[in-house]
Amino acid sequence: MSDATVFALASGAGQAAIAMLRISGAQAGSLLAALAGRLPPPRRASLRRLRDGAGDTLDLAMVLWLPGPSSFTGEDCAELFLHASRAVIGAVADRLVSLGARPAEPGEFSRRAFLNGKLDLLEAEAIADLIAAETMTQARQALRQMEGALSALYAGWATRLRHLLAHQEALIDFSDEDLPPDVEAGVRTEMAALRAEMAAHLADHRRGERLREGLVFAVTGAPNVGKSSLVNALAERDVAIVSDQPGTTRDALEARVVLGGVPITLVDTAGLREAADAIEAEGIRRALARAAEADARLLVVVAGQTMLPATDADLVIANKADLGGVAPPGTFRVSVHTGAGMDALRDRLGDMARALTQAQGPPPLTRARHRAALIEATERLEGAHAAPWPELRAEDLRLAMRALGRVTGTVGVEDILDAIFRQFCIGK
């Protein structure tokens, strides 16, 4: 990370009343003084006339002076609340460049905060998740992680690993001394306990990742049972073409909805039957593949008609109940045409979504990166427990600490920093 002073809009693009421009770096104070005439009192909003190099007015803006290290990035920072016209924003940006600043790269403010010890990688990722949250359920998960709940859990594990390694090193360095026999027994017991806690944390059915990314519900069934009509009704818009002609849906169509506070992608798939041509056959193959990968499967049948052979569907929905057919036992009876049963179906799907994403106890894992590192840590602990020599056990403990440290960014993370922070918007 360079020592340059950087700036970027922290507010969204498009026409608005106010745009917030953030500045961070060693020259932030001198830049603000050059723009506004003088520095305002720290952390007090002040109305200032911003001027260019010739003394002409650029804007009448509210400004904040946030000297480090008590700032988001840990550096000297300033925030300008401008009138959000392209002309004003462009003129102020040009003035900052002329004074020696440069536009920030994606995620550069958060990366500087990480490098300055203001937050760890888990908290930085949570900021990105909070910005991208579609629902309050996702936002609450991100806030919990941003406030350090997951970091505290892993920090506790890291402390225990350091103690284990210290005891193990003592067993190696003082092997010719009469150390109490319960020292080695204690090391083995604590290793097993720590590995069990990590394994329990991993056995969460990907609830946190599912909530962060959203669920996928595949809608399957025979042709003309109302799959597309059901998806359209749940999405409250025309996603798929509805027709009495069998085989109309030949590819997987997707619609994003929110049920139970969880984003869900509904996938309308091709009707399952003996294909009439190669194109329909490919659609059916894709339908089966999407159903196999989905978080839940909704099998749509027609009330009073013979069902498809038994499937592993999570919910069987008997549509066209308004025609008077008897719904098979264990099915959810609705009529997309009249709307009967649709509110209850939405509630049921919301319950399913919450059951797949709600976590109890410690905060859940939210990214595949975390999961991979913790799997490695548990494997190293297992190797340490089975190691025949004390030196091998100590090495496995070191590798477990390194794997755990990669999650929070305390060791060996330079190769993953770019991958994490380039996902951020420019102003973060």
C-alpha positions as CSV (number, residue, x, y, z in Angstrom):
1,M,0.0,0.0,0.0
2,S,1.5,3.3,-1.0
3,D,1.8,6.4,1.2
4,A,-0.3,8.5,-1.2
5,T,-3.3,10.5,0.0
6,V,-6.4,9.1,-1.7
7,F,-9.9,10.2,-2.2
8,A,-13.2,8.7,-3.5
9,L,-16.9,9.1,-3.4
10,A,-18.4,7.1,-0.5
11,S,-22.0,7.7,-1.6
12,G,-23.7,6.1,-4.6
13,A,-23.6,7.1,-8.2
14,G,-26.5,8.9,-9.9
15,Q,-28.4,12.1,-9.3
16,A,-28.8,13.0,-5.6
17,A,-28.9,16.0,-3.4
18,I,-25.7,15.3,-1.5
19,A,-22.5,13.4,-2.4
20,M,-20.0,12.4,0.3
21,L,-16.3,12.4,-0.7
22,R,-13.8,10.8,1.6
23,I,-10.1,11.7,1.8
24,S,-7.4,9.6,3.7
25,G,-3.7,9.9,4.1
26,A,-0.9,12.0,5.5
27,Q,-1.9,15.1,3.4
28,A,-5.6,15.0,4.2
29,G,-5.3,18.0,6.5
30,S,-3.4,20.1,4.1
31,L,-5.7,19.2,1.3
32,L,-8.8,20.2,3.3
33,A,-7.1,23.4,4.4
34,A,-6.3,24.3,0.8
35,L,-9.9,23.6,-0.3
36,A,-11.7,25.2,2.7
37,G,-9.3,27.9,3.7
38,R,-8.6,26.5,7.2
39,L,-9.1,23.3,9.1
40,P,-12.4,23.1,11.1
41,P,-12.3,21.8,14.7
42,P,-11.8,18.0,14.8
43,R,-15.0,15.9,14.4
44,R,-17.3,18.9,14.2
45,A,-19.3,19.5,11.0
46,S,-18.6,22.9,9.6
47,L,-19.9,24.8,6.6
48,R,-17.1,25.9,4.3
49,R,-16.8,27.5,0.9
50,L,-14.5,25.3,-1.2
51,R,-12.3,27.1,-3.7
52,D,-10.0,26.1,-6.6
53,G,-6.5,27.3,-7.2
54,A,-7.6,30.7,-8.6
55,G,-9.9,31.3,-5.6
56,D,-13.1,30.7,-7.4
57,T,-15.9,28.9,-5.5
58,L,-16.4,25.3,-6.2
59,D,-19.2,24.6,-3.7
60,L,-20.6,25.5,-0.4
61,A,-20.2,22.2,1.5
62,M,-20.3,20.6,5.0
63,V,-16.8,19.3,5.9
64,L,-15.4,17.1,8.6
65,W,-11.8,16.9,9.8
66,L,-11.0,13.5,11.3
67,P,-7.3,13.3,12.5
68,G,-5.8,9.9,12.9
69,P,-5.4,7.5,14.5
70,S,-9.0,7.9,15.6
71,S,-10.5,7.4,12.2
72,F,-11.8,4.6,10.1
73,T,-8.5,4.0,8.3
74,G,-6.3,5.0,11.2
75,E,-4.9,7.8,9.1
76,D,-5.8,11.5,8.9
77,C,-9.1,11.7,7.1
78,A,-11.5,14.3,5.8
79,E,-15.1,14.0,4.5
80,L,-16.7,16.5,2.2
81,F,-20.5,16.6,1.9
82,L,-20.9,18.2,-1.6
83,H,-23.9,19.1,-3.7
84,A,-24.1,16.0,-5.9
85,S,-23.8,17.5,-9.4
86,R,-21.3,16.0,-11.8
87,A,-19.8,19.4,-12.2
88,V,-19.1,20.0,-8.6
89,I,-17.8,16.5,-7.9
90,G,-15.6,16.6,-11.0
91,A,-14.2,20.1,-10.1
92,V,-13.4,19.1,-6.5
93,A,-11.7,15.9,-7.7
94,D,-9.6,17.8,-10.2
95,R,-8.6,20.2,-7.4
96,L,-7.5,17.3,-5.1
97,V,-5.5,15.8,-7.9
98,S,-3.8,19.1,-8.6
99,L,-2.9,19.2,-4.9
100,G,-1.2,15.8,-5.0
101,A,-3.9,13.3,-4.1
102,R,-5.0,10.4,-6.3
103,P,-8.3,8.5,-6.7
104,A,-8.6,5.5,-4.4
105,E,-8.7,1.9,-5.7
106,P,-11.5,-0.4,-4.9
107,G,-11.5,-1.3,-1.2
108,E,-8.4,0.9,-0.5
109,F,-9.9,2.6,2.6
110,S,-10.8,-0.7,4.2
111,R,-7.4,-2.2,3.3
112,R,-5.7,0.7,4.9
113,A,-7.8,0.2,8.0
114,F,-6.7,-3.4,8.1
115,L,-3.1,-2.6,7.6
116,N,-3.3,0.0,10.3
117,G,-4.8,-2.5,12.8
118,K,-8.2,-0.9,12.9
119,L,-10.0,-4.1,11.8
120,D,-9.1,-7.7,10.9
121,L,-10.0,-9.5,7.7
122,L,-13.2,-10.9,9.1
123,E,-14.4,-7.5,10.0
124,A,-13.4,-6.1,6.7
125,E,-15.3,-8.8,4.8
126,A,-18.3,-8.1,7.0
127,I,-18.3,-4.4,5.8
128,A,-18.6,-5.6,2.2
129,D,-21.3,-8.1,3.2
130,L,-23.2,-5.3,5.0
131,I,-23.1,-3.0,1.9
132,A,-24.3,-5.9,-0.3
133,A,-27.1,-7.1,2.1
134,E,-30.5,-7.4,0.4
135,T,-32.4,-8.2,3.6
136,M,-32.2,-7.3,7.3
137,T,-31.4,-10.9,8.1
138,Q,-28.3,-10.7,6.0
139,A,-27.5,-7.3,7.5
140,R,-27.7,-8.6,11.0
141,Q,-25.3,-11.4,10.2
142,A,-22.9,-9.0,8.7
143,L,-23.2,-6.6,11.6
144,R,-22.5,-9.4,14.1
145,Q,-19.4,-10.3,12.2
146,M,-18.3,-6.6,11.8
147,E,-18.7,-6.1,15.5
148,G,-16.1,-8.9,16.1
149,A,-18.2,-11.8,17.2
150,L,-16.4,-14.2,14.8
151,S,-13.0,-12.6,15.4
152,A,-13.4,-13.1,19.2
153,L,-14.2,-16.8,18.7
154,Y,-11.1,-17.4,16.5
155,A,-8.9,-15.2,18.7
156,G,-9.8,-17.5,21.7
157,W,-8.8,-20.5,19.6
158,A,-5.5,-18.9,18.6
159,T,-4.7,-18.1,22.2
160,R,-5.3,-21.8,23.2
161,L,-3.2,-22.9,20.2
162,R,-0.3,-20.7,21.4
163,H,-0.5,-22.2,24.9
164,L,-0.5,-25.7,23.5
165,L,2.5,-24.9,21.4
166,A,4.3,-23.4,24.4
167,H,3.7,-26.5,26.4
168,Q,4.8,-28.7,23.6
169,E,8.0,-26.8,23.1
170,A,8.6,-27.1,26.8
171,L,8.3,-30.9,26.5
172,I,10.8,-30.8,23.7
173,D,13.3,-28.4,25.3
174,F,13.2,-30.1,28.7
175,S,12.8,-33.7,27.7
176,D,15.6,-34.7,30.0
177,E,13.9,-33.0,33.0
178,D,11.4,-34.7,35.2
179,L,8.4,-32.7,34.0
180,P,5.0,-33.8,35.5
181,P,3.4,-36.5,33.4
182,D,0.2,-34.6,33.3
183,V,1.8,-31.9,31.1
184,E,1.7,-34.1,28.0
185,A,-1.6,-35.6,28.9
186,G,-3.0,-32.0,29.2
187,V,-1.6,-31.1,25.8
188,R,-3.3,-34.1,24.2
189,T,-6.6,-33.5,26.0
190,E,-6.7,-29.8,25.0
191,M,-5.8,-30.6,21.4
192,A,-8.7,-33.0,21.2
193,A,-11.1,-30.5,22.8
194,L,-10.0,-27.7,20.5
195,R,-10.4,-29.9,17.4
196,A,-13.8,-31.0,18.5
197,E,-14.9,-27.3,18.9
198,M,-13.6,-26.5,15.4
199,A,-15.3,-29.5,13.9
200,A,-18.6,-28.6,15.5
201,H,-18.3,-25.1,14.1
202,L,-17.7,-26.5,10.7
203,A,-20.7,-28.8,10.9
204,D,-23.2,-25.9,10.4
205,H,-24.7,-27.0,7.1
206,R,-23.2,-23.9,5.5
207,R,-25.9,-21.8,7.2
208,G,-23.9,-18.5,7.2
209,E,-22.7,-18.9,3.6
210,R,-26.2,-19.8,2.5
211,L,-27.6,-16.6,4.1
212,R,-24.9,-14.4,2.7
213,E,-25.2,-15.8,-0.9
214,G,-28.9,-16.5,-0.8
215,L,-30.7,-19.9,-1.3
216,V,-31.7,-21.7,-4.5
217,F,-35.1,-23.4,-4.6
218,A,-35.6,-25.5,-7.7
219,V,-39.2,-25.8,-9.0
220,T,-39.7,-29.2,-10.7
221,G,-42.5,-31.4,-12.0
222,A,-44.2,-32.8,-15.0
223,P,-45.2,-30.5,-17.9
224,N,-48.3,-28.4,-17.5
225,V,-48.6,-28.7,-13.7
226,G,-48.2,-24.9,-13.2
227,K,-44.5,-24.6,-12.4
228,S,-44.0,-21.4,-14.4
229,S,-47.3,-19.9,-13.0
230,L,-46.1,-20.7,-9.5
231,V,-42.8,-19.0,-10.0
232,N,-44.5,-15.9,-11.6
233,A,-46.9,-15.8,-8.6
234,L,-44.2,-16.0,-6.0
235,A,-42.0,-13.5,-7.8
236,E,-45.1,-11.2,-8.4
237,R,-44.0,-10.6,-12.0
238,D,-43.9,-12.5,-15.3
239,V,-40.6,-14.4,-15.2
240,A,-41.5,-17.4,-17.4
241,I,-43.8,-17.9,-20.3
242,V,-47.0,-19.7,-19.4
243,S,-48.6,-22.0,-22.0
244,D,-50.8,-25.1,-22.2
245,Q,-48.4,-26.5,-24.7
246,P,-46.1,-29.1,-23.1
247,G,-42.3,-28.3,-23.2
248,T,-42.6,-24.5,-23.3
249,T,-39.9,-24.1,-20.6
250,R,-36.7,-25.6,-22.1
251,D,-34.1,-23.9,-20.0
252,A,-33.8,-23.0,-16.3
253,L,-35.3,-19.5,-15.7
254,E,-34.5,-17.7,-12.4
255,A,-36.3,-15.2,-10.3
256,R,-35.0,-13.5,-7.1
257,V,-37.5,-13.2,-4.2
258,V,-37.3,-12.6,-0.5
259,L,-39.1,-15.1,1.8
260,G,-38.7,-15.3,5.6
261,G,-36.1,-12.5,5.3
262,V,-33.8,-14.7,3.2
263,P,-33.0,-14.0,-0.5
264,I,-34.1,-17.0,-2.6
265,T,-33.5,-17.7,-6.3
266,L,-36.4,-19.7,-7.7
267,V,-35.4,-21.8,-10.6
268,D,-38.2,-22.7,-13.0
269,T,-37.1,-25.9,-14.8
270,A,-38.2,-27.9,-17.8
271,G,-41.0,-30.3,-17.4
272,L,-39.9,-33.8,-16.5
273,R,-41.1,-36.3,-19.2
274,E,-39.8,-38.2,-22.2
275,A,-38.3,-35.5,-24.3
276,A,-39.8,-34.8,-27.7
277,D,-36.5,-33.5,-29.2
278,A,-32.8,-32.9,-28.4
279,I,-33.4,-29.4,-27.2
280,E,-36.0,-30.4,-24.7
281,A,-33.8,-33.3,-23.6
282,E,-31.0,-30.9,-22.8
283,G,-33.5,-28.7,-20.8
284,I,-34.6,-31.8,-18.8
285,R,-30.9,-32.7,-18.1
286,R,-30.3,-29.1,-16.9
287,A,-33.5,-29.3,-14.8
288,L,-32.3,-32.4,-13.0
289,A,-28.8,-30.9,-12.5
290,R,-30.2,-27.7,-11.0
291,A,-32.5,-29.7,-8.7
292,A,-29.6,-31.8,-7.5
293,E,-27.6,-28.7,-6.6
294,A,-30.4,-26.6,-5.1
295,D,-30.8,-26.0,-1.4
296,A,-34.4,-27.2,-1.6
297,R,-36.6,-28.8,-4.2
298,L,-40.3,-27.9,-4.8
299,L,-42.1,-30.7,-6.7
300,V,-45.3,-29.3,-8.3
301,V,-48.1,-31.8,-9.1
302,V,-51.8,-31.4,-10.0
303,A,-54.3,-32.1,-7.3
304,G,-56.2,-35.3,-8.2
305,Q,-53.6,-36.5,-10.8
306,T,-51.0,-39.2,-10.5
307,M,-47.7,-37.9,-9.1
308,L,-44.3,-38.5,-10.6
309,P,-42.3,-41.4,-9.1
310,A,-41.1,-40.7,-5.6
311,T,-38.4,-37.9,-5.4
312,D,-36.3,-36.3,-2.7
313,A,-38.3,-33.1,-3.0
314,D,-38.3,-31.0,0.2
315,L,-41.9,-29.9,-0.5
316,V,-44.6,-31.3,-2.7
317,I,-47.1,-28.7,-3.9
318,A,-50.5,-29.8,-5.3
319,N,-51.5,-27.0,-7.7
320,K,-54.9,-26.4,-9.4
321,A,-56.8,-27.2,-6.3
322,D,-59.6,-25.0,-7.6
323,L,-60.4,-27.8,-10.1
324,G,-61.6,-30.0,-7.3
325,G,-59.0,-32.7,-7.3
326,V,-57.9,-34.4,-4.1
327,A,-54.4,-33.5,-3.0
328,P,-52.2,-36.5,-2.2
329,P,-51.3,-37.0,1.4
330,G,-48.4,-34.9,2.7
331,T,-48.7,-32.3,-0.1
332,F,-49.3,-28.5,0.1
333,R,-52.6,-27.7,-1.6
334,V,-52.7,-24.4,-3.6
335,S,-54.3,-22.8,-6.6
336,V,-52.1,-20.3,-8.4
337,H,-55.1,-19.3,-10.5
338,T,-57.3,-18.2,-7.6
339,G,-54.5,-17.5,-5.1
340,A,-55.9,-20.0,-2.6
341,G,-53.2,-21.3,-0.3
342,M,-50.5,-18.9,-1.7
343,D,-50.1,-16.9,1.5
344,A,-49.7,-20.1,3.5
345,L,-47.2,-21.4,0.9
346,R,-45.1,-18.2,1.2
347,D,-45.1,-18.7,4.9
348,R,-44.0,-22.3,4.6
349,L,-41.2,-21.4,2.1
350,G,-40.1,-18.7,4.5
351,D,-39.9,-21.2,7.3
352,M,-37.9,-23.5,5.1
353,A,-35.5,-20.7,4.3
354,R,-35.0,-19.7,7.9
355,A,-34.4,-23.3,8.9
356,L,-31.6,-23.5,6.3
357,T,-29.9,-20.3,7.3
358,Q,-30.5,-19.6,11.0
359,A,-27.6,-20.3,13.2
360,Q,-27.6,-20.9,16.9
361,G,-24.7,-20.4,19.3
362,P,-21.5,-19.0,17.9
363,P,-21.6,-16.8,14.8
364,P,-21.5,-18.9,11.6
365,L,-18.9,-19.1,8.9
366,T,-19.8,-16.8,6.0
367,R,-17.2,-17.6,3.3
368,A,-15.6,-20.6,1.7
369,R,-12.2,-19.1,2.5
370,H,-12.9,-19.3,6.2
371,R,-14.1,-22.9,5.9
372,A,-11.0,-24.0,3.9
373,A,-8.7,-22.6,6.5
374,L,-10.6,-24.1,9.5
375,I,-10.6,-27.5,7.8
376,E,-6.9,-27.3,7.4
377,A,-6.5,-26.3,11.1
378,T,-8.6,-29.3,12.3
379,E,-6.6,-31.6,10.1
380,R,-3.4,-30.3,11.5
381,L,-4.7,-30.8,15.0
382,E,-5.6,-34.3,14.2
383,G,-2.1,-34.8,12.8
384,A,-0.6,-33.4,16.0
385,H,-2.7,-35.7,18.1
386,A,-1.5,-38.7,16.1
387,A,2.2,-37.6,15.7
388,P,4.7,-40.2,17.0
389,W,7.4,-37.6,17.8
390,P,7.1,-34.4,19.9
391,E,8.8,-32.3,17.1
392,L,6.2,-33.4,14.6
393,R,3.5,-32.6,17.0
394,A,4.9,-29.1,17.5
395,E,5.1,-28.5,13.7
396,D,1.5,-29.5,13.2
397,L,0.5,-27.1,16.0
398,R,2.4,-24.3,14.2
399,L,0.7,-25.1,10.9
400,A,-2.7,-25.1,12.7
401,M,-2.0,-21.7,14.1
402,R,-1.0,-20.5,10.6
403,A,-4.2,-21.8,9.0
404,L,-6.3,-20.1,11.7
405,G,-4.3,-16.9,11.4
406,R,-5.1,-16.7,7.7
407,V,-8.8,-16.3,8.5
408,T,-8.3,-13.1,10.5
409,G,-5.2,-11.9,8.7
410,T,-2.7,-12.2,11.5
411,V,-0.2,-14.3,9.4
412,G,0.7,-14.9,5.8
413,V,-2.2,-13.2,4.1
414,E,-0.5,-10.9,1.5
415,D,-1.5,-13.3,-1.3
416,I,-5.2,-13.0,-0.5
417,L,-5.5,-9.3,0.3
418,D,-6.0,-8.2,-3.3
419,A,-8.7,-10.9,-3.8
420,I,-10.6,-9.7,-0.8
421,F,-10.5,-5.9,-1.1
422,R,-11.0,-5.6,-4.8
423,Q,-14.5,-6.8,-4.2
424,F,-15.3,-3.6,-2.4
425,C,-16.8,-0.5,-3.9
426,I,-14.4,2.4,-4.6
427,G,-15.4,4.5,-1.6
428,K,-14.8,1.7,0.9
